[in-house]
Amino acid sequence: MQVLFAFNDRSIVKKVVSFLPRVGVGSRYGLPQQRRTSLASPKQLFRSANMIQRWQRREISNFEYLIYLNTIAGIIE
């Protein structure tokens, strides 16, 4: 199950995230399982995941790379 929240205030986001389990995008995409990952911007997530390099080294498929890009862009929830 996926849920999308839209808050106007970053302090509220931090409070809500503090109650969530410690999860993130996941090690599959090169990111640690931490709450702070949930607070990162799409640009920060993309940089920290090194997806371009992983795709170039053929560590991930074209499909996985495109899914990741779409997820970070907010196209896929």
Sine and cosine of phi, psi and omega as CSV:
sin_phi,cos_phi,sin_psi,cos_psi,sin_omega,cos_omega
0.00,0.00,0.69,-0.72,0.05,-1.00
-0.86,-0.50,0.62,-0.79,0.01,-1.00
-0.75,-0.66,0.68,-0.73,0.03,-1.00
-0.92,-0.39,0.81,-0.59,0.07,-1.00
-0.92,-0.39,0.60,-0.80,0.08,-1.00
-0.81,-0.59,0.93,-0.37,-0.01,-1.00
-0.93,-0.37,0.54,-0.84,0.03,-1.00
-1.00,0.06,-0.30,0.95,-0.12,-0.99
-0.83,-0.55,0.80,-0.59,-0.03,-1.00
-0.89,0.45,-0.51,0.86,0.01,-1.00
-0.91,0.41,-0.57,0.82,0.06,-1.00
-0.93,0.37,-0.65,0.76,0.04,-1.00
-0.85,0.53,-0.72,0.69,-0.01,-1.00
-0.88,0.48,-0.65,0.76,0.02,-1.00
-0.90,0.43,-0.72,0.70,-0.01,-1.00
-0.90,0.45,-0.71,0.70,-0.02,-1.00
-0.89,0.46,-0.54,0.84,0.00,-1.00
-0.90,0.44,-0.37,0.93,0.03,-1.00
-1.00,-0.01,-0.21,0.98,-0.04,-1.00
-0.99,0.14,0.42,-0.91,0.08,-1.00
-0.89,0.46,0.39,-0.92,-0.01,-1.00
-0.97,0.24,1.00,0.01,0.05,-1.00
-0.70,-0.72,0.32,-0.95,0.04,-1.00
-0.55,-0.84,-0.39,-0.92,0.03,-1.00
-0.92,0.40,-0.58,0.82,0.12,-0.99
0.92,-0.38,0.36,-0.93,-0.04,-1.00
-0.91,0.41,-0.39,0.92,0.03,-1.00
-0.85,0.53,-0.52,0.85,0.00,-1.00
-0.96,-0.28,0.32,0.95,0.10,-1.00
0.98,0.20,0.25,0.97,-0.01,-1.00
-0.91,-0.41,0.61,-0.79,0.02,-1.00
-0.93,0.36,0.39,-0.92,0.04,-1.00
-0.99,0.10,0.99,0.13,-0.03,-1.00
-0.68,-0.73,0.43,-0.90,0.04,-1.00
-0.89,0.46,-0.61,0.79,-0.08,-1.00
-0.87,0.49,-0.43,0.90,0.06,-1.00
-0.86,0.51,-0.58,0.81,-0.01,-1.00
-0.92,0.39,-0.38,0.92,-0.03,-1.00
-1.00,-0.09,-0.11,0.99,-0.03,-1.00
-0.96,0.28,0.49,-0.87,0.06,-1.00
-0.97,0.24,0.33,-0.94,0.06,-1.00
-0.82,0.58,-0.62,0.79,0.01,-1.00
-0.90,0.44,-0.67,0.74,0.02,-1.00
-0.91,0.41,-0.66,0.75,0.03,-1.00
-0.88,0.48,-0.70,0.71,-0.03,-1.00
-0.89,0.46,-0.71,0.70,0.00,-1.00
-0.89,0.45,-0.68,0.73,-0.08,-1.00
-0.96,0.27,-0.31,0.95,-0.05,-1.00
-1.00,0.05,-0.28,0.96,-0.02,-1.00
0.79,0.61,0.62,0.78,-0.09,-1.00
-0.92,0.39,-0.58,0.81,0.01,-1.00
-0.87,0.49,-0.73,0.68,-0.01,-1.00
-0.90,0.44,-0.67,0.75,0.00,-1.00
-0.90,0.43,-0.62,0.79,0.02,-1.00
-0.93,0.36,-0.69,0.73,0.01,-1.00
-0.89,0.45,-0.57,0.82,0.03,-1.00
-0.99,0.12,0.07,1.00,0.00,-1.00
0.87,0.48,0.51,0.86,0.07,-1.00
-0.98,0.19,-0.39,0.92,0.06,-1.00
-0.76,-0.65,0.41,-0.91,-0.02,-1.00
-0.98,0.19,0.24,-0.97,0.10,-1.00
-0.85,0.53,-0.67,0.75,0.00,-1.00
-0.87,0.50,-0.75,0.66,0.00,-1.00
-0.87,0.49,-0.65,0.76,0.00,-1.00
-0.90,0.44,-0.71,0.70,0.01,-1.00
-0.91,0.40,-0.64,0.77,0.05,-1.00
-0.88,0.48,-0.69,0.72,0.02,-1.00
-0.87,0.49,-0.75,0.66,0.00,-1.00
-0.86,0.51,-0.70,0.72,0.00,-1.00
-0.91,0.41,-0.61,0.79,0.02,-1.00
-0.91,0.42,-0.74,0.67,0.00,-1.00
-0.89,0.45,-0.58,0.81,0.00,-1.00
-0.97,0.25,-0.18,0.98,0.01,-1.00
1.00,0.07,0.20,0.98,0.00,-1.00
-0.98,0.20,-0.59,0.80,0.02,-1.00
-0.92,-0.38,0.73,-0.68,0.03,-1.00
-0.98,-0.21,0.00,0.00,0.00,0.00
